[in-house]
Amino acid sequence: MNPVEYKPARRSQLRKFLADVAVGVIANLVVMALIAAAHLVF
């Protein structure tokens, strides 16, 4: 396998992984904010 061909695929995979992690973190923050708001309201 040519390293020049392999690098972009690996970078793309890493970017996808980081994006998935970021989405998970943001989703957790939104859930925490909703729970905090619910505690304040009720």
N, C-alpha and C positions, 0 to 999 in steps of 0.2 A: 504494500500500500504506500502510495506517495504521501510523505508527511505534509506537503502543501495542500493536498486534497483533504487530509484527515483533520487538520487544525480547525477550519471553519465549522465542520460538523460538531467537533468537540465544544467549540465556543458557543455554538447555537444550543447544544444540550445544556451547557452550564447556565446560559441565559434563561432557558426555559425553567431549569431547576430554581434559579434565584427568583424568577417571576412567581413560581408556585409558592415559594416560601413567603414572598412579600404578600401575596394574596391571602395566605393563611394568617399571617400576622395582622393584616388589616381587618380581616373578618373577625378575628379574636378581639381586636380593639373595639370594633363596632358592637359586638355582643356585650362586652364589658360595659360600654357606655350605655347601652339599652338597659342592662341590669341595674346600673347605678341610677339611671333616670327613673326606673320603675320603683326603686327603693325610696327615692325622694318623693315620688308622687303618692305611693301607697303607705 
